[in-house]
Structure formats: C-alpha cells, structure tokens
C-alpha cells in the first residue's frame, strides 16, 4: 500500500489482490510466502523420495537455498538442477530465481 503524496486520488475500486501484493511488498514478506508455496510444490518438482530428504529454505539474491539431510541426496538434486530450475521458472517467471544452492544440514531438520 503505497501512499503517494501530491497525487490526485483515483475514485476506483481496488481489488483485494492488489492490496495484498502491495502490502507484502511494503512489509518485505513476499519471499516468505513464496518459500511456503515452493515447499508445497516441492514434491512435484523433485519427486516424493527426494522431497522427503530436502526442502526449500530461503531465497537470497535470487538464489534458492535447499536444505538436504544427506550429501548423497544433495548430489542427486544437483544433477537435476536445470530441470528443477526450469519448473520453478515456469511457475514463477524467468527472473525470479537465478540458481539453486544445496546445503547439507542435519542439525535442524523439519518435523513434517
């Protein structure tokens, strides 16, 4: 929701989708919502077995960081990086993610 001082008001209806997207941009929480959406779609991107051992963690500078519980699964995922990236770009646009990085983290694994 951007307030524009000095501009004339427009007496038109604003859709809820426009308000939410502006609010997410203003609060800088857009990436959090996208990560949650990516977590839900992750099994369709990598399959059930690999998704049981990995999940999207964060986005930083157009890099998508994926947590993986074992280096063998990280290696398998890295082989398929271009295919995964292609699927993500088809859902979110070409300029959304530049590359994917895999991190092996055993200490704080998800409870799902």
BELHUTA-V536009 format. One record per residue. N is the residue number from 1. RES is the residue in three letters. BURIAL is b if it has 9 or more other ideal C-beta (glycine too) atoms within 8 Angstrom, else e. Layout:
N_RES_BURIAL, N_RES_BURIAL
This chain:
1_UNK_e, 2_UNK_e, 3_UNK_e, 4_UNK_e, 5_UNK_e, 6_UNK_e, 7_UNK_e, 8_UNK_e, 9_UNK_e, 10_UNK_e, 11_UNK_e, 12_UNK_e, 13_UNK_e, 14_UNK_e, 15_UNK_e, 16_UNK_e, 17_UNK_e, 18_UNK_e, 19_UNK_b, 20_UNK_e, 21_UNK_e, 22_UNK_b, 23_UNK_b, 24_UNK_b, 25_UNK_e, 26_UNK_e, 27_UNK_e, 28_UNK_e, 29_UNK_e, 30_UNK_e, 31_UNK_b, 32_UNK_e, 33_UNK_b, 34_UNK_b, 35_UNK_b, 36_UNK_e, 37_UNK_e, 38_UNK_b, 39_UNK_b, 40_UNK_e, 41_UNK_b, 42_UNK_b, 43_UNK_e, 44_UNK_e, 45_UNK_b, 46_UNK_b, 47_UNK_e, 48_UNK_e, 49_UNK_e, 50_UNK_b, 51_UNK_b, 52_UNK_e, 53_UNK_b, 54_UNK_b, 55_UNK_b, 56_UNK_b, 57_UNK_e, 58_UNK_e, 59_UNK_b, 60_UNK_e, 61_UNK_e, 62_UNK_e, 63_UNK_b, 64_UNK_b, 65_UNK_b, 66_UNK_b, 67_UNK_b, 68_UNK_b, 69_UNK_b, 70_UNK_b, 71_UNK_e, 72_UNK_e, 73_UNK_b, 74_UNK_b, 75_UNK_e, 76_UNK_b, 77_UNK_b, 78_UNK_e, 79_UNK_e, 80_UNK_b, 81_UNK_b, 82_UNK_e, 83_UNK_e, 84_UNK_b, 85_UNK_b, 86_UNK_e, 87_UNK_b, 88_UNK_b, 89_UNK_b, 90_UNK_e, 91_UNK_e, 92_UNK_e, 93_UNK_e, 94_UNK_e, 95_UNK_e, 96_UNK_b, 97_UNK_b, 98_UNK_e, 99_UNK_b, 100_UNK_b, 101_UNK_e, 102_UNK_b, 103_UNK_b, 104_UNK_b, 105_UNK_b, 106_UNK_e, 107_UNK_e, 108_UNK_e, 109_UNK_e, 110_UNK_e, 111_UNK_e, 112_UNK_e
